[in-house]
Amino acid sequence: MGTAVGPEAPAVPVGGAQGGRGPTGLAGHRFGPVALVVAGGLSVQFGSALAVLLMPRAGALGVVTLRLVLAAAVLLIVCRPKVRGYGRADWGTIVAFGAAMAGMNILFYQAADRIPLGAAVTLEVLGPLILSVVASRRMMNLLWAGLALGGVVLLSGGGFDRLDPLGAAFALAAGAMWATYIVFSARTGRRFPQADGLALAMAFGAVLSLPLGIAEAGDKLLVPSTIGLGLAVALMSSVLPYTLELLALRRLPAPTFAILMSLEPAIAATAGFLILSQALSLTDALAIALVIAASMGAVRTQVRAAARERGRGGVAG
């Protein structure tokens, strides 16, 4: 599953260039920002592959609960967010952001439990792509949307029964929640300093997921080896990539970041092949490539349009 960013510039992880209280910028000086983003993507998708291996022990909902609860615990300890001085609208944003986070994770892991990881991420990324097309309101982006649709048709083989219809539906729903996540991620970043909003929203999402995880997994969530694997998933899928992205965004333009994030379906397919032995057919690989190309094209179109508008503003000035 992807992190807070889809193919649109506002999809910047909470805290963005403001940084966080946790890890220092040392890693950002040792490694280039592009390397940090790619490392974050690798961490997320290989963490998702590890989560699939954990599902037989705790179930999809149990894995979600472990990931969110443990990630929230780490972020709250590291960030130490303040809870005073915020209004009703601020807390409403946190609630919406946390609910979107929980919903996105629950739906995505339900999908990953039924269809290959690469296919799940490819369908999920359609949510941010559609958000980009709608937000830009440019005819050129309709071309990219059509290209993405072609990739989805190829991936489904003309009918989602090849993939498992329910799994595909969960992935598409996760994409809708990802788009919602992006909107409230940006709002949270504007209302809360550093990574405070992320930590608080993660905690709320963990609370929402906890009853579902307990209902499905029960005391299996308390098995030490399961907790250890859950902590690895939380670190790889949430804590580490968010940290790397925060460091990268201090020196990397958000549109470039979004283009790099469009590579996540390919990374997910690779993780699925290496860890889960989920081989892709040539048609599946082509479908994923089409969706990646559509995402990158949508971002580039948006960046060029923004540059032209800035140019006109400079001439007018």
C-alpha positions in Angstrom: 0.0 0.0 0.0 1.1 3.5 -0.7 1.9 6.1 1.8 0.4 9.6 2.0 1.1 10.6 -1.6 -0.6 9.9 -4.8 0.1 11.5 -8.2 -0.9 15.0 -7.0 1.3 17.7 -5.5 -0.9 18.3 -2.4 -0.4 14.7 -1.4 2.5 15.5 0.9 3.0 13.4 4.0 1.9 15.2 7.1 4.5 17.5 8.4 6.0 17.9 4.8 9.0 20.1 4.7 8.3 21.2 8.3 10.2 18.2 9.5 9.6 16.2 12.7 10.9 15.9 16.1 12.2 12.3 15.7 15.1 11.4 13.4 17.4 14.3 12.5 18.3 15.4 9.0 21.5 13.4 9.1 20.3 10.7 6.7 19.1 13.4 4.4 22.6 14.7 4.1 24.1 11.3 3.6 21.7 10.2 0.9 20.0 12.1 -2.0 16.3 12.8 -1.7 15.4 10.6 -4.6 17.2 7.7 -2.9 15.3 8.4 0.3 11.9 8.3 -1.6 12.8 5.1 -3.4 13.9 3.5 -0.1 10.6 4.6 1.4 8.7 2.9 -1.4 10.7 -0.2 -1.0 10.1 -0.2 2.7 6.3 0.2 2.3 5.8 -2.5 -0.3 8.1 -5.1 1.2 6.4 -4.3 4.5 3.1 -5.0 2.8 4.5 -8.3 1.5 5.5 -9.2 5.1 2.0 -8.3 6.2 0.6 -10.9 3.8 2.8 -13.5 5.4 1.5 -12.5 8.8 -2.2 -12.8 7.8 -2.4 -16.6 8.4 -1.5 -15.9 12.0 -3.6 -12.9 12.8 -6.0 -12.4 9.8 -6.2 -9.3 7.6 -7.9 -7.2 10.3 -5.5 -8.4 13.0 -2.6 -7.3 10.8 -4.1 -3.9 10.3 -4.6 -3.5 14.1 -1.0 -4.5 14.8 0.3 -2.1 12.2 -1.7 0.9 13.3 -1.4 0.3 17.1 2.3 -0.3 17.0 3.0 2.5 14.5 0.9 4.9 16.6 2.9 3.9 19.8 6.2 4.6 18.1 5.1 7.9 16.6 3.5 9.1 19.9 6.7 8.3 21.7 9.0 9.9 19.1 6.8 13.0 18.3 5.3 13.7 21.7 2.4 15.7 20.1 0.7 18.4 22.1 -3.0 18.0 22.6 -3.9 21.5 23.9 -4.6 24.7 22.0 -6.5 23.1 19.1 -10.1 23.9 18.1 -13.0 21.8 17.0 -12.1 22.1 13.4 -8.6 20.9 14.1 -9.8 17.8 15.9 -12.4 17.2 13.2 -9.5 17.1 10.7 -7.7 14.6 12.8 -10.8 12.4 13.1 -11.3 12.4 9.4 -7.6 11.8 8.7 -7.4 8.9 11.1 -10.7 7.4 9.8 -9.3 7.6 6.2 -6.1 6.0 7.4 -7.9 3.1 9.1 -10.3 2.6 6.2 -7.5 2.6 3.7 -5.5 0.0 5.6 -8.5 -2.2 6.3 -9.6 -2.2 2.7 -6.1 -2.7 1.3 -5.2 -5.6 3.4 -8.6 -7.2 2.6 -7.6 -6.9 -1.0 -4.0 -8.1 -0.5 -5.5 -11.2 1.2 -7.3 -12.1 -2.0 -5.4 -10.8 -5.1 -1.6 -10.4 -5.9 0.1 -7.5 -4.2 1.1 -5.8 -7.5 -2.5 -5.9 -8.8 -3.8 -4.6 -5.5 -1.5 -1.5 -5.5 -2.2 -0.9 -9.2 -6.0 -0.7 -8.6 -5.5 1.3 -5.4 -3.4 4.0 -7.1 -6.4 4.8 -9.3 -7.9 6.7 -6.4 -5.1 9.3 -6.3 -4.9 9.4 -10.1 -8.6 10.2 -10.4 -8.2 12.9 -7.7 -5.4 14.4 -9.7 -7.5 14.4 -12.9 -10.6 15.9 -11.2 -8.5 18.6 -9.3 -6.6 19.7 -12.4 -9.7 20.0 -14.7 -7.5 19.8 -17.8 -8.4 17.9 -20.9 -4.9 16.4 -21.2 -5.4 14.5 -18.0 -8.4 12.7 -19.5 -5.9 11.0 -21.8 -3.9 9.8 -18.8 -7.1 8.6 -17.1 -7.9 6.7 -20.3 -4.5 5.2 -20.3 -4.9 4.1 -16.7 -8.3 2.6 -17.5 -6.7 0.6 -20.3 -4.2 -0.8 -17.8 -7.1 -1.8 -15.4 -8.9 -3.5 -18.3 -5.8 -5.5 -19.1 -5.2 -6.3 -15.5 -8.7 -7.6 -15.1 -8.5 -9.7 -18.3 -11.8 -8.1 -19.4 -13.5 -9.1 -16.1 -12.5 -8.9 -12.5 -13.4 -12.6 -12.0 -9.8 -13.5 -13.0 -8.5 -11.5 -10.1 -11.3 -12.3 -7.6 -14.1 -9.7 -7.8 -14.2 -9.0 -4.1 -10.5 -8.5 -3.8 -10.5 -6.1 -6.8 -13.5 -4.2 -5.2 -11.6 -3.9 -1.9 -8.5 -2.5 -3.8 -10.6 0.1 -5.6 -12.3 1.1 -2.4 -8.9 1.4 -0.8 -8.0 3.8 -3.6 -11.0 6.0 -2.8 -9.9 6.1 0.8 -6.3 6.9 -0.3 -7.7 9.9 -2.2 -9.5 10.9 0.9 -6.4 10.3 3.0 -4.5 12.7 0.6 -7.0 15.5 1.1 -7.0 15.3 4.9 -3.2 14.7 5.0 -2.7 18.1 3.4 -5.2 19.7 5.8 -3.6 18.1 8.8 -0.2 19.3 7.7 -1.5 22.9 7.5 -3.1 22.8 11.0 -0.6 20.9 13.0 3.2 21.5 13.4 5.8 19.0 12.4 4.5 15.4 12.6 2.1 15.9 15.5 -1.0 15.6 13.3 0.2 12.3 11.8 0.9 10.8 15.3 -2.6 11.9 16.6 -4.4 10.6 13.5 -2.5 7.3 13.6 -3.6 6.9 17.2 -7.2 7.6 16.3 -7.0 5.1 13.4 -5.5 2.5 15.7 -8.5 3.0 18.1 -10.9 2.4 15.2 -9.2 -0.7 14.1 -8.7 -2.3 17.5 -12.2 -3.8 18.0 -12.1 -5.3 14.5 -8.7 -6.8 15.1 -9.7 -8.2 18.4 -12.9 -9.7 17.0 -11.0 -11.5 14.2 -7.7 -12.5 15.9 -8.5 -12.4 19.7 -5.6 -13.4 21.9 -3.5 -14.3 18.8 -2.6 -10.6 18.8 -0.7 -11.2 22.1 1.6 -13.9 20.8 5.1 -12.5 21.1 6.3 -13.7 17.6 3.2 -12.2 16.1 3.8 -8.9 17.9 7.4 -9.0 16.6 6.3 -9.4 13.0 3.6 -6.8 13.5 6.2 -4.3 14.8 8.3 -5.1 11.7 5.3 -4.3 9.5 4.5 -1.1 11.4 8.1 0.1 11.1 8.5 -0.9 7.4 5.1 0.3 6.3 4.5 3.4 8.4 7.3 4.7 10.6 10.3 4.3 8.3 8.8 5.4 5.0 7.1 8.5 6.6 10.5 9.5 8.2 12.4 9.0 4.9 9.8 11.0 3.0 9.9 13.8 5.5 13.6 14.0 5.1 13.4 13.8 1.3 10.7 16.5 1.0 13.0 19.1 2.6 15.0 19.1 -0.6 12.7 17.5 -3.2 9.8 19.3 -5.0 6.5 17.7 -4.2 5.6 17.0 -7.9 8.9 15.1 -8.4 8.1 13.2 -5.2 4.6 12.3 -6.6 6.2 11.0 -9.8 8.5 8.8 -7.9 5.5 7.5 -5.8 3.8 6.4 -9.1 6.4 3.6 -9.3 4.9 1.9 -6.3 2.8 -0.7 -8.3 6.1 -1.9 -9.9 7.8 -2.1 -6.5 4.8 -3.9 -5.1 4.9 -6.4 -7.9 8.6 -7.0 -7.3 8.0 -7.5 -3.6 5.1 -9.9 -4.3 7.4 -11.9 -6.7 10.4 -12.1 -4.3 8.6 -12.7 -1.0 5.3 -14.2 -1.9 6.2 -15.9 -5.2 3.4 -14.0 -7.0 4.6 -14.2 -10.6 3.2 -11.7 -13.1 2.2 -12.5 -16.7 3.3 -10.3 -19.5 -0.2 -8.9 -19.7 -0.1 -8.0 -16.0 3.3 -6.3 -16.3 2.0 -4.3 -19.3 -1.1 -3.3 -17.3 1.0 -2.1 -14.4 3.3 -0.2 -16.8 0.3 1.6 -18.3 -1.0 2.7 -14.9 2.5 3.9 -13.9 2.8 5.9 -17.1 -0.6 7.4 -16.6 0.3 8.5 -13.1 3.6 10.0 -14.1 2.0 11.7 -17.2 -0.8 13.3 -15.0 1.8 14.8 -12.6 4.0 16.1 -15.5 1.0 17.7 -17.2 0.1 19.4 -13.9 3.6 20.6 -13.3 3.9 22.1 -16.8 0.5 23.8 -16.5 1.6 25.3 -13.2 4.8 26.5 -14.7 3.0 28.2 -17.5 0.6 30.0 -15.1 3.6 31.2 -13.1 5.2 32.5 -16.3 2.1 34.4 -17.2 2.0 35.9 -13.7 5.6 37.0 -14.0 5.0 38.7 -17.4 1.9 40.4 -16.1 3.8 41.6 -13.1 
